[in-house]
């Protein structure tokens, strides 16, 4: 079965967490909105035309007749099918729990540049963004990264247990994104979270991903996504 | 089996979404942190003492030897066991997807009074809160509620399909919370979302919940939780 991934074509954003799982699994998929007429197809499905399970927002994945939305939910579906999550229900819920905590972190990262909400331009909210970003750098990022560091230590390198899961792929993307958005702060943070850096490096070196990461299927970070680099928010 | 629910004892917060499911299911549970030494027990588990699956934050649920965190993940677990979610995997993922969208909405509601992050007092961020709340009332709330209204219409009253699921219980709590936090704005919004009001009323009248909702197990909204009433943020 060829999956159809629907996500904004110009940013890594939340779609990248799904893409990393698909690529690592060697799954057959097409990135619909990056092709001709893809955006129109995405819009139709978001409006509930042609599906009884429309998503609130991208990304969503079409798998046969199923349309599955919400990043963590897509990974829950893919993990079970592609060896990216353990087989027992207890362990699968644990991995999913970590993914949901990562989802909360992603929202907080987004809000560093949009504390007043997504509908105003960054330029209209620079001052509150500076305050929110400072709190993120000093309090929230250390809290989240400290939590994941503790788990990586407890479990010998990966977050959830002895084997890699989709949550580890997502954590790789978090490290990549934070390096892009907050290079100065991240330099400090990495010194205190060596196991997350090691986990990042292990994911980056996976034979299943090396080709992808160097390809143009991998979308570069830029100033429209979740992870944005504004020097005034770093420090 | 008697479940143990761990959540802050003085606010409905995210714990209430779990409590509503437990109560509707008639499940046997104890609200640990509301009892003597409960907070100390919660703190120990958060620090990873006595569990290999510590949560980043409350709520979490102890079920036998399992410790399950993240609100939507707990509901995924409970829904399958207590008739609050459909049996097929396709339908279970759909209900879970809706719960994750509700989780995003909950975070946006929280951020109306804490746009600069959770570590500063509300009084330090009233002006940005006014801007964020206005955007929430005018743009974000209509977008979320419009999405759920469309699903309730499509499915004959409930969100996910012909039968009530835990996502409907959570939507009830969203309506209750928005009425508390934004009484003026919600009056307008309710006129445009009659099916969500009907869904709310149907949940409130459930024999399985009526007793609970009138009991002191139900924690009242107050100024420390996710849903807070600040007149200057309503309008």
Interface residues (C-beta under 8 A of the other chain):
Chain A: X48 X52 X53 X54 X55 X56 X66 X68 X69 X70 X72 X73 X76 X77 X90 X93 X94 X96 X97 X100 X101 X103 X104 X107 X108 X111 X115 X116 X117 X118 X119 X120 X125 X128 X131 X132 X135 X136 X139 X140 X144 X147 X150 X151 X154
Chain B: X48 X52 X53 X54 X55 X56 X66 X68 X69 X70 X72 X73 X76 X77 X90 X93 X94 X96 X97 X100 X101 X103 X104 X107 X108 X111 X115 X116 X117 X118 X119 X120 X125 X128 X131 X132 X135 X136 X139 X140 X144 X147 X150 X151 X154
